[in-house]
Amino acid sequence: MRAVNDGVLAAYAAGMGEKLLTTVGGYEIEGLGIALIERVDGDMFTVIGLPLFPLLAGFRKLGLIVEEGEPR
């Protein structure tokens, strides 16, 4: 998280509205909450909840995902 002032937090809360109350952790890194983040160490999808890059790589390795133009 980055250091922010009360004005930034108030603007964020106003922008989020009621959704703020149902968002895990009170921020939404994939939406308006990105303004509250200074950096992410590692895979951003881990923060969101599911490390998609490793998951998709595993699916490809298992043949569950076939890229366009690749033999089935």
Predicted model as a PDB file, atoms N, CA, C, CB and O in Angstrom, pLDDT in the B-factor column:
MODEL        1                                                                  
ATOM      1  N   MET A   1       0.850  -1.174   0.000  1.00 89.00           N  
ATOM      2  CA  MET A   1       0.000   0.000   0.000  1.00 89.00           C  
ATOM      3  C   MET A   1       0.895   1.236   0.000  1.00 89.00           C  
ATOM      4  CB  MET A   1      -0.967  -0.001   1.225  1.00 89.00           C  
ATOM      5  O   MET A   1       2.008   1.210   0.525  1.00 89.00           O  
ATOM      6  N   ARG A   2       0.398   2.309  -0.590  1.00 92.00           N  
ATOM      7  CA  ARG A   2       1.169   3.542  -0.562  1.00 92.00           C  
ATOM      8  C   ARG A   2       0.584   4.485   0.482  1.00 92.00           C  
ATOM      9  CB  ARG A   2       1.188   4.212  -1.956  1.00 92.00           C  
ATOM     10  O   ARG A   2      -0.579   4.359   0.866  1.00 92.00           O  
ATOM     11  N   ALA A   3       1.386   5.410   0.928  1.00 95.00           N  
ATOM     12  CA  ALA A   3       0.910   6.409   1.886  1.00 95.00           C  
ATOM     13  C   ALA A   3      -0.010   7.374   1.152  1.00 95.00           C  
ATOM     14  CB  ALA A   3       2.104   7.171   2.560  1.00 95.00           C  
ATOM     15  O   ALA A   3       0.375   7.938   0.127  1.00 95.00           O  
ATOM     16  N   VAL A   4      -1.202   7.568   1.656  1.00 94.00           N  
ATOM     17  CA  VAL A   4      -2.170   8.485   1.054  1.00 94.00           C  
ATOM     18  C   VAL A   4      -2.750   9.378   2.139  1.00 94.00           C  
ATOM     19  CB  VAL A   4      -3.299   7.708   0.317  1.00 94.00           C  
ATOM     20  O   VAL A   4      -2.693   9.051   3.325  1.00 94.00           O  
ATOM     21  N   ASN A   5      -3.306  10.499   1.725  1.00 96.00           N  
ATOM     22  CA  ASN A   5      -3.927  11.397   2.694  1.00 96.00           C  
ATOM     23  C   ASN A   5      -5.429  11.121   2.782  1.00 96.00           C  
ATOM     24  CB  ASN A   5      -3.670  12.872   2.312  1.00 96.00           C  
ATOM     25  O   ASN A   5      -5.969  10.319   2.021  1.00 96.00           O  
ATOM     26  N   ASP A   6      -6.080  11.784   3.701  1.00 96.00           N  
ATOM     27  CA  ASP A   6      -7.512  11.568   3.908  1.00 96.00           C  
ATOM     28  C   ASP A   6      -8.343  11.911   2.676  1.00 96.00           C  
ATOM     29  CB  ASP A   6      -7.990  12.387   5.082  1.00 96.00           C  
ATOM     30  O   ASP A   6      -9.383  11.298   2.438  1.00 96.00           O  
ATOM     31  N   GLY A   7      -7.883  12.898   1.886  1.00 95.00           N  
ATOM     32  CA  GLY A   7      -8.608  13.270   0.670  1.00 95.00           C  
ATOM     33  C   GLY A   7      -8.627  12.150  -0.348  1.00 95.00           C  
ATOM     34  O   GLY A   7      -9.647  11.902  -0.991  1.00 95.00           O  
ATOM     35  N   VAL A   8      -7.488  11.467  -0.496  1.00 93.00           N  
ATOM     36  CA  VAL A   8      -7.411  10.334  -1.427  1.00 93.00           C  
ATOM     37  C   VAL A   8      -8.338   9.217  -0.958  1.00 93.00           C  
ATOM     38  CB  VAL A   8      -5.949   9.812  -1.546  1.00 93.00           C  
ATOM     39  O   VAL A   8      -9.061   8.621  -1.757  1.00 93.00           O  
ATOM     40  N   LEU A   9      -8.311   8.942   0.335  1.00 92.00           N  
ATOM     41  CA  LEU A   9      -9.184   7.886   0.878  1.00 92.00           C  
ATOM     42  C   LEU A   9     -10.651   8.247   0.729  1.00 92.00           C  
ATOM     43  CB  LEU A   9      -8.865   7.631   2.353  1.00 92.00           C  
ATOM     44  O   LEU A   9     -11.468   7.388   0.398  1.00 92.00           O  
ATOM     45  N   ALA A  10     -10.999   9.509   0.967  1.00 94.00           N  
ATOM     46  CA  ALA A  10     -12.386   9.943   0.824  1.00 94.00           C  
ATOM     47  C   ALA A  10     -12.849   9.825  -0.624  1.00 94.00           C  
ATOM     48  CB  ALA A  10     -12.548  11.386   1.312  1.00 94.00           C  
ATOM     49  O   ALA A  10     -13.967   9.381  -0.886  1.00 94.00           O  
ATOM     50  N   ALA A  11     -11.995  10.218  -1.560  1.00 93.00           N  
ATOM     51  CA  ALA A  11     -12.344  10.107  -2.977  1.00 93.00           C  
ATOM     52  C   ALA A  11     -12.507   8.650  -3.376  1.00 93.00           C  
ATOM     53  CB  ALA A  11     -11.275  10.778  -3.854  1.00 93.00           C  
ATOM     54  O   ALA A  11     -13.418   8.306  -4.129  1.00 93.00           O  
ATOM     55  N   TYR A  12     -11.624   7.790  -2.870  1.00 92.00           N  
ATOM     56  CA  TYR A  12     -11.726   6.358  -3.161  1.00 92.00           C  
ATOM     57  C   TYR A  12     -13.035   5.798  -2.613  1.00 92.00           C  
ATOM     58  CB  TYR A  12     -10.525   5.593  -2.563  1.00 92.00           C  
ATOM     59  O   TYR A  12     -13.759   5.098  -3.321  1.00 92.00           O  
ATOM     60  N   ALA A  13     -13.337   6.103  -1.362  1.00 93.00           N  
ATOM     61  CA  ALA A  13     -14.567   5.608  -0.741  1.00 93.00           C  
ATOM     62  C   ALA A  13     -15.796   6.106  -1.495  1.00 93.00           C  
ATOM     63  CB  ALA A  13     -14.638   6.042   0.733  1.00 93.00           C  
ATOM     64  O   ALA A  13     -16.741   5.347  -1.708  1.00 93.00           O  
ATOM     65  N   ALA A  14     -15.791   7.369  -1.899  1.00 95.00           N  
ATOM     66  CA  ALA A  14     -16.922   7.914  -2.654  1.00 95.00           C  
ATOM     67  C   ALA A  14     -17.064   7.208  -4.004  1.00 95.00           C  
ATOM     68  CB  ALA A  14     -16.749   9.433  -2.862  1.00 95.00           C  
ATOM     69  O   ALA A  14     -18.174   6.901  -4.437  1.00 95.00           O  
ATOM     70  N   GLY A  15     -15.953   6.960  -4.654  1.00 93.00           N  
ATOM     71  CA  GLY A  15     -15.981   6.278  -5.943  1.00 93.00           C  
ATOM     72  C   GLY A  15     -16.464   4.839  -5.842  1.00 93.00           C  
ATOM     73  O   GLY A  15     -17.163   4.345  -6.726  1.00 93.00           O  
ATOM     74  N   MET A  16     -16.090   4.176  -4.765  1.00 92.00           N  
ATOM     75  CA  MET A  16     -16.494   2.777  -4.572  1.00 92.00           C  
ATOM     76  C   MET A  16     -17.951   2.664  -4.122  1.00 92.00           C  
ATOM     77  CB  MET A  16     -15.582   2.100  -3.544  1.00 92.00           C  
ATOM     78  O   MET A  16     -18.634   1.701  -4.469  1.00 92.00           O  
ATOM     79  N   GLY A  17     -18.421   3.632  -3.361  1.00 93.00           N  
ATOM     80  CA  GLY A  17     -19.806   3.587  -2.874  1.00 93.00           C  
ATOM     81  C   GLY A  17     -20.049   2.353  -2.014  1.00 93.00           C  
ATOM     82  O   GLY A  17     -19.178   1.937  -1.250  1.00 93.00           O  
ATOM     83  N   GLU A  18     -21.221   1.781  -2.141  1.00 92.00           N  
ATOM     84  CA  GLU A  18     -21.619   0.610  -1.345  1.00 92.00           C  
ATOM     85  C   GLU A  18     -20.733  -0.602  -1.606  1.00 92.00           C  
ATOM     86  CB  GLU A  18     -23.065   0.250  -1.637  1.00 92.00           C  
ATOM     87  O   GLU A  18     -20.601  -1.474  -0.747  1.00 92.00           O  
ATOM     88  N   LYS A  19     -20.129  -0.657  -2.785  1.00 90.00           N  
ATOM     89  CA  LYS A  19     -19.270  -1.790  -3.132  1.00 90.00           C  
ATOM     90  C   LYS A  19     -18.095  -1.916  -2.164  1.00 90.00           C  
ATOM     91  CB  LYS A  19     -18.753  -1.644  -4.566  1.00 90.00           C  
ATOM     92  O   LYS A  19     -17.555  -3.006  -1.974  1.00 90.00           O  
ATOM     93  N   LEU A  20     -17.704  -0.805  -1.558  1.00 89.00           N  
ATOM     94  CA  LEU A  20     -16.610  -0.797  -0.589  1.00 89.00           C  
ATOM     95  C   LEU A  20     -16.879  -1.779   0.559  1.00 89.00           C  
ATOM     96  CB  LEU A  20     -16.403   0.622  -0.034  1.00 89.00           C  
ATOM     97  O   LEU A  20     -15.952  -2.374   1.109  1.00 89.00           O  
ATOM     98  N   LEU A  21     -18.143  -1.937   0.904  1.00 88.00           N  
ATOM     99  CA  LEU A  21     -18.513  -2.799   2.031  1.00 88.00           C  
ATOM    100  C   LEU A  21     -18.481  -4.285   1.688  1.00 88.00           C  
ATOM    101  CB  LEU A  21     -19.888  -2.433   2.521  1.00 88.00           C  
ATOM    102  O   LEU A  21     -18.494  -5.124   2.589  1.00 88.00           O  
ATOM    103  N   THR A  22     -18.439  -4.619   0.415  1.00 87.00           N  
ATOM    104  CA  THR A  22     -18.445  -6.030   0.012  1.00 87.00           C  
ATOM    105  C   THR A  22     -17.159  -6.446  -0.677  1.00 87.00           C  
ATOM    106  CB  THR A  22     -19.614  -6.302  -0.904  1.00 87.00           C  
ATOM    107  O   THR A  22     -17.048  -7.571  -1.164  1.00 87.00           O  
ATOM    108  N   THR A  23     -16.189  -5.547  -0.721  1.00 83.00           N  
ATOM    109  CA  THR A  23     -14.916  -5.837  -1.364  1.00 83.00           C  
ATOM    110  C   THR A  23     -13.939  -6.372  -0.326  1.00 83.00           C  
ATOM    111  CB  THR A  23     -14.346  -4.576  -2.059  1.00 83.00           C  
ATOM    112  O   THR A  23     -13.726  -5.739   0.708  1.00 83.00           O  
ATOM    113  N   VAL A  24     -13.351  -7.519  -0.589  1.00 75.00           N  
ATOM    114  CA  VAL A  24     -12.416  -8.136   0.353  1.00 75.00           C  
ATOM    115  C   VAL A  24     -11.279  -7.167   0.662  1.00 75.00           C  
ATOM    116  CB  VAL A  24     -11.856  -9.466  -0.215  1.00 75.00           C  
ATOM    117  O   VAL A  24     -10.616  -6.670  -0.248  1.00 75.00           O  
ATOM    118  N   GLY A  25     -11.060  -6.906   1.924  1.00 76.00           N  
ATOM    119  CA  GLY A  25      -9.998  -6.004   2.348  1.00 76.00           C  
ATOM    120  C   GLY A  25     -10.336  -4.537   2.186  1.00 76.00           C  
ATOM    121  O   GLY A  25      -9.555  -3.681   2.602  1.00 76.00           O  
ATOM    122  N   GLY A  26     -11.476  -4.221   1.593  1.00 79.00           N  
ATOM    123  CA  GLY A  26     -11.877  -2.839   1.407  1.00 79.00           C  
ATOM    124  C   GLY A  26     -11.228  -2.159   0.217  1.00 79.00           C  
ATOM    125  O   GLY A  26     -11.431  -0.964   0.004  1.00 79.00           O  
ATOM    126  N   TYR A  27     -10.461  -2.887  -0.550  1.00 82.00           N  
ATOM    127  CA  TYR A  27      -9.875  -2.306  -1.757  1.00 82.00           C  
ATOM    128  C   TYR A  27     -10.025  -3.298  -2.888  1.00 82.00           C  
ATOM    129  CB  TYR A  27      -8.380  -1.931  -1.542  1.00 82.00           C  
ATOM    130  O   TYR A  27     -10.172  -4.500  -2.667  1.00 82.00           O  
ATOM    131  N   GLU A  28      -9.988  -2.792  -4.071  1.00 83.00           N  
ATOM    132  CA  GLU A  28     -10.202  -3.607  -5.266  1.00 83.00           C  
ATOM    133  C   GLU A  28      -9.033  -3.325  -6.212  1.00 83.00           C  
ATOM    134  CB  GLU A  28     -11.600  -3.290  -5.953  1.00 83.00           C  
ATOM    135  O   GLU A  28      -9.101  -2.417  -7.041  1.00 83.00           O  
ATOM    136  N   ILE A  29      -7.972  -4.104  -6.080  1.00 85.00           N  
ATOM    137  CA  ILE A  29      -6.752  -3.835  -6.848  1.00 85.00           C  
ATOM    138  C   ILE A  29      -7.000  -3.884  -8.353  1.00 85.00           C  
ATOM    139  CB  ILE A  29      -5.668  -4.835  -6.475  1.00 85.00           C  
ATOM    140  O   ILE A  29      -6.282  -3.242  -9.120  1.00 85.00           O  
ATOM    141  N   GLU A  30      -7.994  -4.628  -8.775  1.00 84.00           N  
ATOM    142  CA  GLU A  30      -8.282  -4.725 -10.204  1.00 84.00           C  
ATOM    143  C   GLU A  30      -9.183  -3.584 -10.682  1.00 84.00           C  
ATOM    144  CB  GLU A  30      -8.936  -6.067 -10.514  1.00 84.00           C  
ATOM    145  O   GLU A  30      -9.571  -3.547 -11.850  1.00 84.00           O  
ATOM    146  N   GLY A  31      -9.510  -2.667  -9.796  1.00 87.00           N  
ATOM    147  CA  GLY A  31     -10.353  -1.523 -10.148  1.00 87.00           C  
ATOM    148  C   GLY A  31      -9.781  -0.247  -9.558  1.00 87.00           C  
ATOM    149  O   GLY A  31      -8.585   0.022  -9.676  1.00 87.00           O  
ATOM    150  N   LEU A  32     -10.639   0.536  -8.925  1.00 89.00           N  
ATOM    151  CA  LEU A  32     -10.223   1.818  -8.350  1.00 89.00           C  
ATOM    152  C   LEU A  32      -9.133   1.682  -7.295  1.00 89.00           C  
ATOM    153  CB  LEU A  32     -11.410   2.510  -7.746  1.00 89.00           C  
ATOM    154  O   LEU A  32      -8.339   2.604  -7.107  1.00 89.00           O  
ATOM    155  N   GLY A  33      -9.084   0.567  -6.619  1.00 89.00           N  
ATOM    156  CA  GLY A  33      -8.111   0.361  -5.553  1.00 89.00           C  
ATOM    157  C   GLY A  33      -6.663   0.378  -6.010  1.00 89.00           C  
ATOM    158  O   GLY A  33      -5.759   0.508  -5.184  1.00 89.00           O  
ATOM    159  N   ILE A  34      -6.426   0.251  -7.298  1.00 89.00           N  
ATOM    160  CA  ILE A  34      -5.052   0.288  -7.797  1.00 89.00           C  
ATOM    161  C   ILE A  34      -4.389   1.606  -7.428  1.00 89.00           C  
ATOM    162  CB  ILE A  34      -5.022   0.084  -9.320  1.00 89.00           C  
ATOM    163  O   ILE A  34      -3.164   1.664  -7.316  1.00 89.00           O  
ATOM    164  N   ALA A  35      -5.170   2.667  -7.238  1.00 88.00           N  
ATOM    165  CA  ALA A  35      -4.626   3.970  -6.850  1.00 88.00           C  
ATOM    166  C   ALA A  35      -4.048   3.950  -5.432  1.00 88.00           C  
ATOM    167  CB  ALA A  35      -5.711   5.040  -6.952  1.00 88.00           C  
ATOM    168  O   ALA A  35      -3.289   4.845  -5.061  1.00 88.00           O  
ATOM    169  N   LEU A  36      -4.401   2.940  -4.644  1.00 91.00           N  
ATOM    170  CA  LEU A  36      -3.921   2.833  -3.267  1.00 91.00           C  
ATOM    171  C   LEU A  36      -2.659   1.982  -3.158  1.00 91.00           C  
ATOM    172  CB  LEU A  36      -5.006   2.250  -2.385  1.00 91.00           C  
ATOM    173  O   LEU A  36      -2.058   1.894  -2.087  1.00 91.00           O  
ATOM    174  N   ILE A  37      -2.264   1.368  -4.245  1.00 90.00           N  
ATOM    175  CA  ILE A  37      -1.165   0.403  -4.232  1.00 90.00           C  
ATOM    176  C   ILE A  37       0.113   1.045  -4.770  1.00 90.00           C  
ATOM    177  CB  ILE A  37      -1.530  -0.848  -5.064  1.00 90.00           C  
ATOM    178  O   ILE A  37       0.104   1.714  -5.804  1.00 90.00           O  
ATOM    179  N   GLU A  38       1.201   0.829  -4.052  1.00 92.00           N  
ATOM    180  CA  GLU A  38       2.499   1.322  -4.508  1.00 92.00           C  
ATOM    181  C   GLU A  38       3.181   0.313  -5.420  1.00 92.00           C  
ATOM    182  CB  GLU A  38       3.397   1.640  -3.315  1.00 92.00           C  
ATOM    183  O   GLU A  38       3.750   0.678  -6.449  1.00 92.00           O  
ATOM    184  N   ARG A  39       3.121  -0.950  -5.037  1.00 91.00           N  
ATOM    185  CA  ARG A  39       3.735  -1.999  -5.858  1.00 91.00           C  
ATOM    186  C   ARG A  39       3.192  -3.360  -5.419  1.00 91.00           C  
ATOM    187  CB  ARG A  39       5.298  -1.961  -5.744  1.00 91.00           C  
ATOM    188  O   ARG A  39       2.639  -3.517  -4.330  1.00 91.00           O  
ATOM    189  N   VAL A  40       3.370  -4.316  -6.296  1.00 88.00           N  
ATOM    190  CA  VAL A  40       3.034  -5.708  -5.993  1.00 88.00           C  
ATOM    191  C   VAL A  40       4.297  -6.522  -6.209  1.00 88.00           C  
ATOM    192  CB  VAL A  40       1.841  -6.239  -6.888  1.00 88.00           C  
ATOM    193  O   VAL A  40       4.860  -6.516  -7.303  1.00 88.00           O  
ATOM    194  N   ASP A  41       4.738  -7.210  -5.193  1.00 88.00           N  
ATOM    195  CA  ASP A  41       5.880  -8.112  -5.327  1.00 88.00           C  
ATOM    196  C   ASP A  41       5.338  -9.486  -5.677  1.00 88.00           C  
ATOM    197  CB  ASP A  41       6.746  -8.156  -4.016  1.00 88.00           C  
ATOM    198  O   ASP A  41       4.629 -10.102  -4.881  1.00 88.00           O  
ATOM    199  N   GLY A  42       5.670  -9.963  -6.860  1.00 84.00           N  
ATOM    200  CA  GLY A  42       5.177 -11.267  -7.287  1.00 84.00           C  
ATOM    201  C   GLY A  42       4.010 -11.121  -8.250  1.00 84.00           C  
ATOM    202  O   GLY A  42       3.854 -10.093  -8.908  1.00 84.00           O  
ATOM    203  N   ASP A  43       3.211 -12.143  -8.320  1.00 80.00           N  
ATOM    204  CA  ASP A  43       2.106 -12.251  -9.264  1.00 80.00           C  
ATOM    205  C   ASP A  43       0.885 -11.486  -8.754  1.00 80.00           C  
ATOM    206  CB  ASP A  43       1.749 -13.725  -9.507  1.00 80.00           C  
ATOM    207  O   ASP A  43       0.358 -11.804  -7.688  1.00 80.00           O  
ATOM    208  N   MET A  44       0.436 -10.486  -9.502  1.00 80.00           N  
ATOM    209  CA  MET A  44      -0.724  -9.702  -9.075  1.00 80.00           C  
ATOM    210  C   MET A  44      -1.970 -10.561  -8.928  1.00 80.00           C  
ATOM    211  CB  MET A  44      -0.989  -8.582 -10.063  1.00 80.00           C  
ATOM    212  O   MET A  44      -2.834 -10.261  -8.104  1.00 80.00           O  
ATOM    213  N   PHE A  45      -2.075 -11.617  -9.710  1.00 77.00           N  
ATOM    214  CA  PHE A  45      -3.248 -12.486  -9.605  1.00 77.00           C  
ATOM    215  C   PHE A  45      -3.318 -13.186  -8.253  1.00 77.00           C  
ATOM    216  CB  PHE A  45      -3.234 -13.522 -10.719  1.00 77.00           C  
ATOM    217  O   PHE A  45      -4.401 -13.583  -7.823  1.00 77.00           O  
ATOM    218  N   THR A  46      -2.184 -13.344  -7.574  1.00 75.00           N  
ATOM    219  CA  THR A  46      -2.205 -13.923  -6.239  1.00 75.00           C  
ATOM    220  C   THR A  46      -2.924 -12.983  -5.280  1.00 75.00           C  
ATOM    221  CB  THR A  46      -0.773 -14.212  -5.746  1.00 75.00           C  
ATOM    222  O   THR A  46      -3.633 -13.432  -4.380  1.00 75.00           O  
ATOM    223  N   VAL A  47      -2.744 -11.697  -5.470  1.00 79.00           N  
ATOM    224  CA  VAL A  47      -3.436 -10.704  -4.651  1.00 79.00           C  
ATOM    225  C   VAL A  47      -4.927 -10.757  -4.929  1.00 79.00           C  
ATOM    226  CB  VAL A  47      -2.887  -9.287  -4.920  1.00 79.00           C  
ATOM    227  O   VAL A  47      -5.736 -10.675  -4.005  1.00 79.00           O  
ATOM    228  N   ILE A  48      -5.290 -10.891  -6.178  1.00 80.00           N  
ATOM    229  CA  ILE A  48      -6.692 -10.924  -6.568  1.00 80.00           C  
ATOM    230  C   ILE A  48      -7.354 -12.219  -6.092  1.00 80.00           C  
ATOM    231  CB  ILE A  48      -6.827 -10.783  -8.092  1.00 80.00           C  
ATOM    232  O   ILE A  48      -8.556 -12.235  -5.828  1.00 80.00           O  
ATOM    233  N   GLY A  49      -6.597 -13.282  -5.982  1.00 77.00           N  
ATOM    234  CA  GLY A  49      -7.174 -14.494  -5.437  1.00 77.00           C  
ATOM    235  C   GLY A  49      -6.805 -15.790  -6.124  1.00 77.00           C  
ATOM    236  O   GLY A  49      -6.999 -16.859  -5.545  1.00 77.00           O  
ATOM    237  N   LEU A  50      -6.281 -15.737  -7.337  1.00 77.00           N  
ATOM    238  CA  LEU A  50      -5.936 -16.964  -8.030  1.00 77.00           C  
ATOM    239  C   LEU A  50      -4.748 -16.680  -8.945  1.00 77.00           C  
ATOM    240  CB  LEU A  50      -7.151 -17.520  -8.835  1.00 77.00           C  
ATOM    241  O   LEU A  50      -4.843 -15.821  -9.822  1.00 77.00           O  
ATOM    242  N   PRO A  51      -3.639 -17.380  -8.759  1.00 78.00           N  
ATOM    243  CA  PRO A  51      -2.470 -17.147  -9.614  1.00 78.00           C  
ATOM    244  C   PRO A  51      -2.703 -17.724 -11.022  1.00 78.00           C  
ATOM    245  CB  PRO A  51      -1.203 -17.777  -8.976  1.00 78.00           C  
ATOM    246  O   PRO A  51      -2.362 -18.874 -11.301  1.00 78.00           O  
ATOM    247  N   LEU A  52      -3.285 -16.905 -11.888  1.00 83.00           N  
ATOM    248  CA  LEU A  52      -3.725 -17.384 -13.196  1.00 83.00           C  
ATOM    249  C   LEU A  52      -2.597 -17.809 -14.127  1.00 83.00           C  
ATOM    250  CB  LEU A  52      -4.522 -16.328 -13.858  1.00 83.00           C  
ATOM    251  O   LEU A  52      -2.750 -18.782 -14.865  1.00 83.00           O  
ATOM    252  N   PHE A  53      -1.469 -17.104 -14.111  1.00 85.00           N  
ATOM    253  CA  PHE A  53      -0.396 -17.484 -15.031  1.00 85.00           C  
ATOM    254  C   PHE A  53       0.104 -18.907 -14.778  1.00 85.00           C  
ATOM    255  CB  PHE A  53       0.763 -16.504 -14.911  1.00 85.00           C  
ATOM    256  O   PHE A  53       0.186 -19.687 -15.727  1.00 85.00           O  
ATOM    257  N   PRO A  54       0.443 -19.279 -13.534  1.00 87.00           N  
ATOM    258  CA  PRO A  54       0.858 -20.665 -13.294  1.00 87.00           C  
ATOM    259  C   PRO A  54      -0.271 -21.675 -13.566  1.00 87.00           C  
ATOM    260  CB  PRO A  54       1.343 -20.812 -11.857  1.00 87.00           C  
ATOM    261  O   PRO A  54      -0.018 -22.775 -14.058  1.00 87.00           O  
ATOM    262  N   LEU A  55      -1.498 -21.300 -13.244  1.00 89.00           N  
ATOM    263  CA  LEU A  55      -2.631 -22.193 -13.486  1.00 89.00           C  
ATOM    264  C   LEU A  55      -2.793 -22.473 -14.982  1.00 89.00           C  
ATOM    265  CB  LEU A  55      -3.925 -21.584 -12.915  1.00 89.00           C  
ATOM    266  O   LEU A  55      -2.942 -23.626 -15.388  1.00 89.00           O  
ATOM    267  N   LEU A  56      -2.765 -21.422 -15.794  1.00 90.00           N  
ATOM    268  CA  LEU A  56      -2.909 -21.601 -17.240  1.00 90.00           C  
ATOM    269  C   LEU A  56      -1.738 -22.380 -17.831  1.00 90.00           C  
ATOM    270  CB  LEU A  56      -3.028 -20.245 -17.929  1.00 90.00           C  
ATOM    271  O   LEU A  56      -1.925 -23.192 -18.738  1.00 90.00           O  
ATOM    272  N   ALA A  57      -0.530 -22.135 -17.320  1.00 91.00           N  
ATOM    273  CA  ALA A  57       0.634 -22.897 -17.796  1.00 91.00           C  
ATOM    274  C   ALA A  57       0.452 -24.381 -17.490  1.00 91.00           C  
ATOM    275  CB  ALA A  57       1.941 -22.370 -17.144  1.00 91.00           C  
ATOM    276  O   ALA A  57       0.779 -25.233 -18.316  1.00 91.00           O  
ATOM    277  N   GLY A  58      -0.064 -24.684 -16.315  1.00 93.00           N  
ATOM    278  CA  GLY A  58      -0.330 -26.074 -15.953  1.00 93.00           C  
ATOM    279  C   GLY A  58      -1.390 -26.697 -16.852  1.00 93.00           C  
ATOM    280  O   GLY A  58      -1.251 -27.847 -17.270  1.00 93.00           O  
ATOM    281  N   PHE A  59      -2.449 -25.944 -17.152  1.00 93.00           N  
ATOM    282  CA  PHE A  59      -3.492 -26.432 -18.057  1.00 93.00           C  
ATOM    283  C   PHE A  59      -2.919 -26.720 -19.442  1.00 93.00           C  
ATOM    284  CB  PHE A  59      -4.636 -25.410 -18.159  1.00 93.00           C  
ATOM    285  O   PHE A  59      -3.262 -27.721 -20.070  1.00 93.00           O  
ATOM    286  N   ARG A  60      -2.031 -25.821 -19.917  1.00 91.00           N  
ATOM    287  CA  ARG A  60      -1.420 -26.044 -21.231  1.00 91.00           C  
ATOM    288  C   ARG A  60      -0.565 -27.310 -21.219  1.00 91.00           C  
ATOM    289  CB  ARG A  60      -0.564 -24.827 -21.645  1.00 91.00           C  
ATOM    290  O   ARG A  60      -0.603 -28.107 -22.156  1.00 91.00           O  
ATOM    291  N   LYS A  61       0.198 -27.482 -20.155  1.00 92.00           N  
ATOM    292  CA  LYS A  61       1.073 -28.655 -20.031  1.00 92.00           C  
ATOM    293  C   LYS A  61       0.256 -29.945 -20.042  1.00 92.00           C  
ATOM    294  CB  LYS A  61       1.910 -28.571 -18.739  1.00 92.00           C  
ATOM    295  O   LYS A  61       0.688 -30.953 -20.602  1.00 92.00           O  
ATOM    296  N   LEU A  62      -0.910 -29.911 -19.431  1.00 93.00           N  
ATOM    297  CA  LEU A  62      -1.786 -31.080 -19.388  1.00 93.00           C  
ATOM    298  C   LEU A  62      -2.598 -31.260 -20.673  1.00 93.00           C  
ATOM    299  CB  LEU A  62      -2.725 -30.971 -18.207  1.00 93.00           C  
ATOM    300  O   LEU A  62      -3.304 -32.255 -20.834  1.00 93.00           O  
ATOM    301  N   GLY A  63      -2.493 -30.292 -21.583  1.00 90.00           N  
ATOM    302  CA  GLY A  63      -3.251 -30.373 -22.828  1.00 90.00           C  
ATOM    303  C   GLY A  63      -4.694 -29.941 -22.688  1.00 90.00           C  
ATOM    304  O   GLY A  63      -5.500 -30.180 -23.586  1.00 90.00           O  
ATOM    305  N   LEU A  64      -5.035 -29.310 -21.578  1.00 92.00           N  
ATOM    306  CA  LEU A  64      -6.410 -28.875 -21.370  1.00 92.00           C  
ATOM    307  C   LEU A  64      -6.720 -27.569 -22.095  1.00 92.00           C  
ATOM    308  CB  LEU A  64      -6.681 -28.716 -19.891  1.00 92.00           C  
ATOM    309  O   LEU A  64      -7.880 -27.240 -22.339  1.00 92.00           O  
ATOM    310  N   ILE A  65      -5.673 -26.839 -22.430  1.00 90.00           N  
ATOM    311  CA  ILE A  65      -5.809 -25.626 -23.239  1.00 90.00           C  
ATOM    312  C   ILE A  65      -4.938 -25.813 -24.464  1.00 90.00           C  
ATOM    313  CB  ILE A  65      -5.403 -24.330 -22.434  1.00 90.00           C  
ATOM    314  O   ILE A  65      -3.748 -26.105 -24.354  1.00 90.00           O  
ATOM    315  N   VAL A  66      -5.527 -25.646 -25.612  1.00 82.00           N  
ATOM    316  CA  VAL A  66      -4.776 -25.756 -26.860  1.00 82.00           C  
ATOM    317  C   VAL A  66      -4.765 -24.379 -27.494  1.00 82.00           C  
ATOM    318  CB  VAL A  66      -5.398 -26.831 -27.829  1.00 82.00           C  
ATOM    319  O   VAL A  66      -5.817 -23.783 -27.729  1.00 82.00           O  
ATOM    320  N   GLU A  67      -3.573 -23.878 -27.769  1.00 79.00           N  
ATOM    321  CA  GLU A  67      -3.449 -22.572 -28.405  1.00 79.00           C  
ATOM    322  C   GLU A  67      -3.855 -22.676 -29.850  1.00 79.00           C  
ATOM    323  CB  GLU A  67      -2.021 -22.028 -28.285  1.00 79.00           C  
ATOM    324  O   GLU A  67      -3.716 -23.726 -30.478  1.00 79.00           O  
ATOM    325  N   GLU A  68      -4.365 -21.567 -30.379  1.00 75.00           N  
ATOM    326  CA  GLU A  68      -4.757 -21.515 -31.773  1.00 75.00           C  
ATOM    327  C   GLU A  68      -3.592 -21.885 -32.675  1.00 75.00           C  
ATOM    328  CB  GLU A  68      -5.284 -20.134 -32.127  1.00 75.00           C  
ATOM    329  O   GLU A  68      -2.493 -21.357 -32.504  1.00 75.00           O  
ATOM    330  N   GLY A  69      -3.803 -22.764 -33.614  1.00 72.00           N  
ATOM    331  CA  GLY A  69      -2.761 -23.165 -34.551  1.00 72.00           C  
ATOM    332  C   GLY A  69      -1.941 -24.365 -34.078  1.00 72.00           C  
ATOM    333  O   GLY A  69      -1.140 -24.901 -34.845  1.00 72.00           O  
ATOM    334  N   GLU A  70      -2.124 -24.789 -32.846  1.00 66.00           N  
ATOM    335  CA  GLU A  70      -1.397 -25.970 -32.335  1.00 66.00           C  
ATOM    336  C   GLU A  70      -2.228 -27.216 -32.618  1.00 66.00           C  
ATOM    337  CB  GLU A  70      -1.101 -25.839 -30.792  1.00 66.00           C  
ATOM    338  O   GLU A  70      -3.458 -27.158 -32.629  1.00 66.00           O  
ATOM    339  N   PRO A  71      -1.563 -28.330 -32.843  1.00 64.00           N  
ATOM    340  CA  PRO A  71      -2.318 -29.574 -33.057  1.00 64.00           C  
ATOM    341  C   PRO A  71      -3.000 -30.008 -31.770  1.00 64.00           C  
ATOM    342  CB  PRO A  71      -1.392 -30.696 -33.571  1.00 64.00           C  
ATOM    343  O   PRO A  71      -2.495 -29.789 -30.669  1.00 64.00           O  
ATOM    344  N   ARG A  72      -4.144 -30.619 -31.935  1.00 63.00           N  
ATOM    345  CA  ARG A  72      -4.884 -31.121 -30.758  1.00 63.00           C  
ATOM    346  C   ARG A  72      -4.384 -32.485 -30.370  1.00 63.00           C  
ATOM    347  CB  ARG A  72      -6.398 -31.179 -31.035  1.00 63.00           C  
ATOM    348  O   ARG A  72      -4.878 -33.073 -29.408  1.00 63.00           O  
TER     349      ARG A  72                                                      
ENDMDL                                                                          
END                                                                             
